[in-house]
């Protein structure tokens, strides 16, 4: 596989992993994902449900990052170091 395709697949996999982690941790995100895929109440269009999911995701990420700031910093630094190790 070409390098660009591998990067795109890796980025998509990381996004899905983060989404699944937030769904398992935060009840608001779980409810919004359920509403998005189950059709919600049938009145809201798909775009509005997707926007609600995006709002819930940003709120959950902000809350989790503030609550777990030391772990977030440690994980970010670790990921950057691993990326530098793999590039050399």
N, C-alpha and C positions, 0 to 999 in steps of 0.2 A: 504494500500500500504506500501511496505517496505520503510525504511528510505532512502536507496540508490537510489531507483527509484524516490522518491519524490524530492531528490536533483537534479537528472538528469533532471527531468521535469522542476523544477524551474530554473535551469541553462539555459536550452533551451529557456524558456519563457523570461528570462532576455536578452539573446542574440537577440531574435527576437524583443523585445521591443526596444533595443538600435538600431538595424538595421532600424526598422521602423521610429524611431525618426530621425536618420541621413538621411534617405531617404526624410523625410518631410522637413528637414532643409537645406540640402546641395544639390545643383543642380548637382554637379559632381557625387555624390553617386547615385542620382536618375537616371542619364543617364546611369551609369554603370550597375545598376540593370535592367533597361529597356533593355540594350544591352544583358545582360546575359540571360534573359528569352525570349526575342523576337528573338534571333538568331543573333543579330548584323548585320553585313554586309554579312554574309553567308560564309566568307572566313576564319575567325579566329576560331580555335577550341574552344570547350567549356572550356578547361583548361586555355587557354590564356585569355578568357573573365572573368573567375573566378579570375585569377591573377590580372587583371585590376581592378576588383571590390575590391579585397583585398587591392591593392595600394590606391584606392580612399577612402576606409574606414579608413585606417591608416592615410592618409593625413587629412581627415575630422576630425577624433578624435583628432589628434595633433593640428589642427588649432582651433577647438572648445574648447579644454582644455586650450590652451594658452590664447584665447580670453576671456574665462569665468572662469578663474582660481579661483577666490574667491567662485563662486557658485559651482564649481566642488569640492573644498575642503569641503565646507559646506555640500554638498550632500554625499560625501564619509564618513565624520565623522558621519553624521546622520544615514547612512546605517549601519555602524559598530556598533553604539550604539543600534540600533534596533535589530541587530543580537544578541548582548550580552543580551538584555532584553528578547528576545524570548528563549534563551538557558537556562535562570535561572528560 
